[in-house]
Amino acid sequence: MTSDTPNSSSASSAVLASESHPPSEVGTSSVTASTVVRQSLIGLRLLLAMTVLLGVLYPAVVYGVGRLMSDRADGSLVTDASGRTVGSSLIGQSFTDPQWFSGRPSAAGSDGYDALSSGGSNLAADNPELAELIAQRRTEVARLNGVPESAVPADAITASASGLDPDISPAYARLQVTRVAAVRGLSPASVAALVEQRVDGRILGFLGDEQVNVLELNLALQRLRG
């Protein structure tokens, strides 16, 4: 009689063979190595692409745009008639001599307009010290320019938040015309006309206020005298 039952010893051998070589472990080392190589090549290509894009092309474009606006990229430097750099149109300077137009008061540093100590006085609006300081400035500006204290504009007696504001209001510039013209021996009309020529309008016609750059105005005044 024949039996349909497989030989027990043959079955046991087959089971042992399959257990000794599980399908999941077959070719594991070769698959892992190829995956690592493939991913490494992808990462290398990405590194090279980003290096060219962000390390070469982007800086080149930024530099090219900067060269198109070289005056701003270099710090908006201002030169006098002889070509000598005398400052930046973005940073105010202290002009105390009566022959020059004065800028806003500055609390940046001990002498004002110190770019390394940019900032305001940080005094509250109701601080007695600030009130006294403003009163002193108002009296001095009025006396220096021969006008009543009520005619002194706010920017003539208050410092900007940065302490480096290079601009003043047209009202403050016009207030100084008579004094500057007298000291320099010029006609008030010519100095007044110079001020009007240097008035910068509002951005886009409605943003901000009209202003006059003090350094550029004084350079124009110097050329006028020459």
Buried (B, 14 or more C-beta within 10 A) or exposed (E): EEEEEEEEEEEEEEEEEEEEEEEEEEEEEEEEEEEEEEEEEEEEEEEEEEEEEEEEEEEEEEEEEEEEEEEEEEEBBBEEEEEEEBBBBBBBBBBEEBBBBBBBBBBBBEEBBBEEBBBBBEBEEEEEEBEEBBEEBBEBBBEEBEBEEEBBBEBBBBBBEBBBBBBBBBBBBBBBBBBBBBEBEBEEEBBBEBBEEBBBEEEEEEEEEEBBBBBBBBBBBBEEEE
